Amino acid sequence: MPHIVIKTISGASKAQIQTAAEQIAAVVNREMGKPEKYISVSVEEYSFPEWEGVYNEYIKDKDNVVVKPKYTNPKTFE
C-alpha cells in the first residue's frame, strides 16, 4: 500500500522508467505521508495501436482518473 501503476506507450529507456517510478514514489511519500518502504510502482508499456484499448478501459469516462488527459481521441491524441 499503495501500489501505483503507470500505463504508457513504449519508448522510454529502462533508466527513464526507473527514475520516473522512484520520483513518483517519493512524491506519494511526501504528499500523502505513505512510507516509501510500503510503496510499489509497476510500469505497463503499450504500442500506439494498443493505446486505444487502454484509453477506453482505464481512462475514458472514469471517475477515478483525477488528472484527465487533454485529448479525447486516443488514435490522434487530439
NORNORLIN-V196067 format. One record per run of one state. SS is the DSSP state (h for helix, s for strand, l for the rest). FROM is the first residue (numbers start at 1). LEN is the number of residues. If there is no record, write none. Layout:
ss	from	len
SS	FROM	LEN
SS	FROM	LEN
This chain:
ss	from	len
l	1	2
s	3	7
l	10	4
h	14	19
l	33	3
h	36	3
l	39	1
s	40	7
l	47	1
h	48	12
l	60	19
